[in-house]
Amino acid sequence: MEKISVSRFKATCLAILERVRKTGETYVITKRGVPIAQVVPCSPATPASKSAFGCMAEMGQEIGDIIEPITDFEWEVLR
């Protein structure tokens, strides 16, 4: 785990993020010597990596014809 000042992190942010991605290193960002944030690599199985298309496949249930008129229901207006 490497400590880095916030000003140095700001100047080299993209390079540090790429290094974290490639090597898995962890960085602690400090402001005046006090830790304020930590940069860690993402886990490989994040929900954002899944496609939105097909994520609900086989989750629905067909319960009837949605076009067919309802015959066993009496409307209150028709009473």
VOBA-1610 file (N, C-alpha, C; in pm, whole numbers, padded with zeros to 5 digits, always signed):
BEGIN
Met+00085-00116+00000Met+00000+00000+00000Met+00090+00123+00000Glu+00069+00207-00101Glu+00152+00325-00115Glu+00071+00450-00079Lys+00133+00541-00004Lys+00068+00668+00029Lys+00110+00773-00072Ile+00014+00857-00110Ile+00040+00961-00209Ile-00041+01085-00171Ser+00019+01201-00185Ser-00051+01325-00151Ser-00159+01353-00256Val-00260+01427-00214Val-00372+01456-00303Val-00326+01540-00422Ser-00231+01628-00403Ser-00183+01709-00515Ser-00107+01624-00617Arg-00028+01528-00569Arg+00044+01438-00661Arg-00054+01345-00732Phe-00155+01298-00657Phe-00257+01211-00719Phe-00331+01286-00829Lys-00365+01413-00803Lys-00435+01492-00903Lys-00353+01508-01031Ala-00223+01525-01015Ala-00136+01544-01131Ala-00114+01416-01210Thr-00119+01301-01144Thr-00087+01173-01210Thr-00201+01072-01198Cys-00323+01119-01189Cys-00439+01034-01162Cys-00452+00919-01263Leu-00451+00950-01392Leu-00472+00846-01492Leu-00363+00739-01490Ala-00240+00781-01469Ala-00130+00684-01463Ala-00144+00594-01340Ile-00183+00652-01228Ile-00201+00573-01105Ile-00316+00475-01121Leu-00427+00520-01179Leu-00540+00430-01200Leu-00504+00314-01292Glu-00426+00341-01394Glu-00382+00234-01485Glu-00290+00137-01412Arg-00203+00188-01326Arg-00113+00103-01248Arg-00193+00015-01151Val-00297+00071-01090Val-00383-00007-01000Val-00452-00118-01078Arg-00500-00086-01198Arg-00568-00187-01280Arg-00475-00300-01319Lys-00352-00266-01359Lys-00258-00367-01407Lys-00196-00450-01295Thr-00154-00385-01186Thr-00078-00454-01083Thr-00159-00492-00960Gly-00275-00426-00940Gly-00355-00455-00821Gly-00306-00383-00697Glu-00214-00287-00714Glu-00164-00210-00600Glu-00277-00127-00539Thr-00261-00094-00412Thr-00354-00007-00341Thr-00283+00122-00307Tyr-00352+00234-00326Tyr-00297+00365-00293Tyr-00385+00432-00189Val-00321+00495-00092Val-00391+00577+00007Val-00360+00722-00026Ile-00464+00799-00048Ile-00447+00940-00083Ile-00457+01021+00046Thr-00358+01108+00068Thr-00352+01186+00191Thr-00362+01335+00162Lys-00414+01406+00258Lys-00417+01553+00253Lys-00354+01602+00382Arg-00236+01664+00368Arg-00157+01710+00482Arg-00124+01594+00577Gly-00098+01477+00517Gly-00058+01360+00594Gly-00172+01278+00651Val-00296+01325+00635Val-00412+01253+00688Val-00479+01176+00573Pro-00499+01045+00588Pro-00564+00967+00482Pro-00707+01016+00457Ile-00740+01037+00328Ile-00876+01081+00295Ile-00947+00987+00198Ala-00871+00907+00126Ala-00932+00814+00031Ala-00837+00699+00003Gln-00894+00593-00053Gln-00813+00476-00088Gln-00852+00432-00228Val-00753+00406-00311Val-00777+00357-00447Val-00738+00210-00449Val-00838+00126-00477Val-00817-00019-00480Val-00869-00074-00612Pro-00818-00186-00658Pro-00869-00244-00783Pro-01010-00299-00764Cys-01088-00296-00871Cys-01224-00352-00870Cys-01218-00503-00869Ser-01322-00563-00814Ser-01332-00708-00823Ser-01377-00743-00964Pro-01335-00857-01018Pro-01368-00890-01157Pro-01516-00915-01182Ala-01591-00954-01081Ala-01733-00987-01101Ala-01823-00874-01051Thr-01809-00755-01108Thr-01894-00644-01068Thr-02023-00647-01148Pro-02136-00605-01090Pro-02262-00606-01164Pro-02259-00518-01288Ala-02177-00415-01290Ala-02170-00327-01407Ala-02113-00398-01528Ser-02041-00508-01508Ser-01980-00578-01620Ser-02082-00665-01695Lys-02198-00690-01635Lys-02301-00770-01701Lys-02378-00683-01799Ser-02424-00743-01904Ser-02502-00672-02004Ser-02644-00648-01953Ala-02700-00535-01987Ala-02838-00504-01949Ala-02937-00584-02034Phe-02894-00628-02150Phe-02981-00703-02238Phe-02986-00849-02196Gly-03104-00895-02168Gly-03122-01034-02130Gly-03101-01062-01982Cys-03081-00960-01902Cys-03056-00984-01760Cys-03181-01034-01687Met-03298-01013-01746Met-03423-01059-01684Met-03480-01181-01756Ala-03398-01248-01836Ala-03444-01364-01912Ala-03496-01471-01816Glu-03608-01530-01853Glu-03672-01637-01777Glu-03718-01594-01639Met-03741-01466-01620Met-03788-01416-01490Met-03939-01391-01492Gly-03998-01379-01611Gly-04141-01351-01623Gly-04224-01477-01625Gln-04354-01457-01615Gln-04445-01571-01615Gln-04568-01534-01698Glu-04604-01617-01793Glu-04721-01594-01876Glu-04843-01648-01803Ile-04942-01561-01778Ile-05059-01606-01703Ile-05187-01601-01785Gly-05181-01553-01908Gly-05301-01550-01991Gly-05282-01462-02112Asp-05390-01451-02192Asp-05388-01371-02313Asp-05421-01227-02277Ile-05333-01134-02314Ile-05357-00994-02278Ile-05449-00924-02378Ile-05478-00986-02491Ile-05563-00926-02593Ile-05708-00970-02576Glu-05730-01088-02527Glu-05864-01143-02511Glu-05944-01059-02410Pro-06070-01027-02442Pro-06150-00948-02348Pro-06181-01026-02220Ile-06197-00952-02115Ile-06228-01013-01986Ile-06378-01040-01982Thr-06419-01164-01965Thr-06561-01198-01968Thr-06616-01227-01829Asp-06534-01267-01738Asp-06583-01303-01606Asp-06573-01187-01506Phe-06555-01067-01556Phe-06542-00950-01471Phe-06657-00855-01500Glu-06726-00810-01399Glu-06838-00719-01418Glu-06790-00579-01382Trp-06800-00487-01477Trp-06757-00349-01455Trp-06862-00278-01368Glu-06813-00197-01277Glu-06902-00125-01187Glu-06991-00027-01264Val-06943+00031-01371Val-07018+00127-01452Val-07139+00061-01518Leu-07127-00068-01552Leu-07235-00137-01622Leu-07343-00188-01530Arg-07335-00170-01402Arg-07437-00219-01308Arg-07559-00135-01310
//
